[in-house]
Amino acid sequence: MKDWHYVACKNKIQEIRGGENYLNFKNSGVDFIDLKIVNAVLLELDVKLLKPLTDVRPGFIEEVAKSIERIGFKDPFVVHNITDVPNLYQHGLFIKSGNNRIRLCEKFNVERVLCVVVNISGGYFGKDGYNTMFEGKNLEIDEDVKSLFAGRKVRVTRRDGKICNIYIPKWLRNRENY
């Protein structure tokens, strides 16, 4: 049994470490869905497929807008793809990094954005009927991922040899790059 498990449970993704912990969780009677890590892919996606998960902070989004006016969208969005749980999540694409930038796409007439999809379950089937496997540049080396971001202080984590998460420093701590 693998040491790491990804599960969708109570409207969030959880990592469970260790086979014994996984079995205890599985036997606890909680409804969950097992997820698998497939690969990370760089590609352009339609903005309409991406939804922000965090709330807007007054004043902050205006500062991000000024940065975009000056230099454009410098970093790709980081998106988690969870396709096996459309009933819990409404669709399978969740913005991990870029929640404020996605809100500004309409203002700047941007219809498609560059994304790194951390592809946890393979394809995408959403309520809009879009059904596909993600085709783009496979990201297998940490340096390939880090070179995409202005900050370069990006952390990449792996499970089972595949990229499962990308951590980018918060914009406020990293704004000198923008």
Buried (B, 14 or more C-beta within 10 A) or exposed (E): EEEBBBBBBEEEBBEBEEEEEBEEBBEEEEEBBEBBBBBBBBBEBEBEBBBBEEEEEEEEBEBBBEBBEEEEBBBBBBBBBBBBBBEBBEBBBBBBBBBBBBBBBEEEEBEEBBBBBBBBBBBBBBEEEBEEEBEBEBBEEBEBBBEBBBBEEBEBEEBEEBBBBBEBBEBEEBEEBB
